[in-house]
Amino acid sequence: MRIEVWSDVICPFCYIGKRNFETALEKFSQKNNIELIWRCFQLDPDVVNNERLSTAEYLSRKKNMAPSQVAQLLANVSSMAQKAGLHFEMKKAIIANSFDAHRLSHLAAKYNKQTLLEELLFKAHFTDGKNIGEFETLISIAEEAGLNKNEAGNVMKSKTFAEEVLADINEAKDFNIRGVPFFVFDRKYAVSGAQAPEHFLETLEESFKEWENKD
């Protein structure tokens, strides 16, 4: 059964949702019969990479939030991440335009390494404080995921997979997806947000049973 996840690698709730879903999947008896596909979504397509804004600076500017509000929000997000078994370094996280990271994800999908690449992109952004808008960083992450360095470099230097990224984004609009993460189970069931593992497991069991019993 296919599960598609609309996600953005600069979205903390997408990383938390990914980990909660994986926790549920580990408990699912039919986990080997699940195909996971990552779809592209951009929370802010207008981000300029060369600004090197921290997450706190970005939120203060974009949302017109006071420093105390930003600090509380980031602390709450870090606490949520910790409960999911993740370690966030929000003070180090650099806001970046995720479009090229999404193009790299499509390259990884060709070699069945998409989920691994997504994990490495999330970790680079939220834990290691790397700029995932820079080609050098993306090529290094691609190599860490087992992709060919030269092929990844050629993708970054071109517009390869740009149409595929835009197709994912447009499909999200067709589905009226306004926030991520957004999990779609066999194009019938949907789970929005970083839900608890129990909720993911319940949806897995229900959707798989229906999928299994198809005519």
N, C-alpha and C positions, 0 to 999 in steps of 0.2 A: 504494500500500500504506500502511496506517495503522500508525503507531507511537505508542504511548501511553507517557507518562513520568510515573510517580508521583514527586512531588518536593515539597520544602519550601524556601521561599526563605530560611530561616535556616540551611539545611544547607550547609556549605562543600563537601562532597563532591558535592552536587547541582549546584553551579555548575561545579565541576571536571569532573564527568561530562558536563554540557551542552556544555562547550567541547571535550572529547575526542570526543564524539559528532559535533559540528559539523565537527571536523577530518576525521573519517572520512567524513562525508556529502559533503564537498567533493571527495573522491576517488572517490566512487561515481558510476558512469556514468549511473545511473537516478535521480539525486537529485531531478529535477523530477517524478518520479512517487511521491514520498513525502509523505504527510500526517502532520504532527506535532501531537499533541494532548497538552497538559499536564494531568495529573490531580493532585488535591490530596491532601496528606498532612501531618499535623502531628506533628512529633517530640515536642512538649510542648504539648498543648492547654491546660495550666493556667497558662501564663505570664501574668503580669499586666503590662499595658503601662505603667502609671504608675510602675513601680519603676525604670525606666531603668538596668537592670543592664548592665554591660559583659559581654562574653563570658567574660572571665577570672573575674569575680565570680560569674557564673552557674555556671560549671563548678566553682568552688571550693565553692559552696553545694550544688548539685544532686548532684555526683558525689563530694563530700567529698575533693577533690583538694588536695594541697599546692601552694602558689604555684609552686614549682620544676617540678612535674609539669605544671601548666597552661601555664607558659611554654614548656616543651619541646613539648607537644602543639600549641600554636598556631604555634610555629616550624616544626614538621613540616608542618602544614596549609598554611602560607604557602609553604613550599618546593614542595609538590605543586602548588599553584596557579600558581606561577611557571613550572614545567615545562610547564603547560598553556597558558601565555601570558596568565595573569591576574595582577593585582596586588591582593593582600589587605592591608588595614589592620586586622588583627584587634584591635589595641588600641583602635580607635575603634568597633568593631562593637557595636551596642546590641541586646541580646536583646529580641525583641518577639513578641507573639502574632500568628501569620501568618494567622489566619482571614479577616480583612478583605482582606488582600492576595490571598488565594485567591478571594474573591468578585469582586475587581476583575479577576482573571485570566479568570474566566468572562465578564465583560462584554467584555473584549478579544477573546475567542474569537468573539463575535458579529460582529466586524469584521475577522477574520483578522489580528489584531495580538497574538495571545497570546504567541508566541515572543519578539517584541520587548519586550512588557511584562515577561515573565519575566526577560529580560536586564537591563532597567532596574531591576527590583526587586532582583536579585542585586547589581548594581553599587552601588545605593544603600546596601544593607546592608553588603556586605563591603569596599567601596572607599571610599565617601563617608562612612560613619559616620552615615547617616540612620536615623531611627526609623521603620521601615516598619509600625509599629503605630498611627501617628498619621494621622488622616483627612487633614490638610492635606498631609502628605508623600505619601500615596497619590494624592490628587487631582492634585498637581503631577506625579507620575510618569505618571499616566494622560494628562495633557495633553501631556507630553513624547512619549508613545507615539502621539499623534495622536488620542486619544479626546476626546470632547466633555466639557469641564470641568463643565458643569452636570449632564450625565447621570451622570458619575462621582460628583459630589457627592450626587446623589439616591440612588445606589446605596449610598454610604457611610452616609447618614442612615437607611437602611431596612434590612430584612433580605433584600433582593433577592439572589438566588443562594446564600443560605445552604443551601437544600435541595440544590442541585447540589453544593456543597462537601461536605456530609455524605454524599451519594450516592457521591462519589469515595472518601471515607475508608472508607465501609462496603464498597465494592467491593474496596478494598485488603485489608480483613480477610477477605473471601471468598476472595481469592487467596493468603491467608496471607503477605502482604507485611509484613515487620516492620522493614525498613530501606529507606532511599532514598539515591540514586536507584534506580529500578526501571523498566527499559525493557522494554516488551512489543511484540513485532513480530508484527503480524497475529494477535494472540491465540494464537500458537503457540510462539514463541520468546521467551526472556527473558534479559536481561542485568542483573545486580544489581551496583550499586556504580559507582565512578568508574573504569571499566576503561580500558585503553590504547586509542587510536584504532584500532590494528590489530585488536583484538578486536571492536570495534564494526563495522568494515568487513567482517570475515569473517561476522559475523551478518547484516549487511545483505545481502550477496551471496547467502548461503544461503537466507535467508527470502524474499527477493525472487524468486529463481529458482523457489521452490516456489509462491509466490503467483501468479507469471506463468503457471505451467503448470496452474493450477486448471482443472477442467472447467467 
